[in-house]
Amino acid sequence: MDIQEEEIGLENDFVDQLVNHVTLENLLDSLPPTSKELAHLVFIQELSYQEVAQILSIPEGTVKSRMYHLRKQLKKQLRKEVKH
């Protein structure tokens, strides 16, 4: 692989990451405030469930449960986005 091909590969990776970030941001914007905050802490700030539980002053099990339901909701919304 020459330098030009490598640069194109890096550019494509960057574009893919940007599209994924924009898609995630758009999905998060459609959430209610409490879900948006949870999603931001987990997906954007990449905090552990334990850290999120401490920040939100809720049990870690509640974070896990809310994330389970949030992921289901986001998958449903993403499927709608892809169909359009």
N, C-alpha and C positions, 0 to 999 in steps of 0.2 A: 504494500500500500504506500503510495507516495504522499507527500505533504498535503497536496490539494485534496485528495480523497479523505485524508484524516480530518482536515478542516471541515469538509462537507459533513462528515460523520458527527463531529462535535456540534456543528450548527443544527443538524437534525435532532440531536439529543436535546439541545437547548430549546428548540421549538416544541418538541414533545413535552418537555417539562413545563414550559410556559403554558401550553394548551391545557395540560392537566391541572396546573395551578389556577388558571382562569376558570376552568370548569368547576373545580372545587370551590372557589370563591363564589361563583354564581349559585351553586347549590347551597352553600352556607348562608348566603343572603336571603334565601327563601325560608329559612328556619325561624321558629320562634326564638326570642332572645335567650332563654335558658339553654336550649339545644345548641344555639349558635355559639354560646360561650363554651360549652362543653366540647363541641367539635373543634373550636379554635385552639383550645388547650391541648387536645389530643393530636389533631391532624397538623396544625400549623406550628405550634410550639413544641410538638413531639414530647410532651410530658408523659410520665408513667401514670397509670391509674392511681397509684398511691399518692403521687404528687398532686394530681387533680383533686383527689378526695380531700387532701389537706387544704388546698386553696379554696374549695367550695364548701368546706366544713360539712361534708357528708361521708357516710361510710363507703369504703372501697367497693363493696358489693353493689351499692347503688350506682356507682360510676359504671361498673361492668354491665349492669342491667340497662341503664340508660344508653350506653354505647351500643348494646345489642339492638335495641329498638331504633336508635339513630341510624345505624348502618343499614337496617332493613328499609327505613324511610329514604335514605339517600340512594340506595340501589333502585328503589321504585322510581324515584325522581329521575335518576340517570337513564333508566330505560325509556322514560317518556322523552327525555332530551334527545336520545339517539334516534328514536322513531321519527322525530320532527325534522 
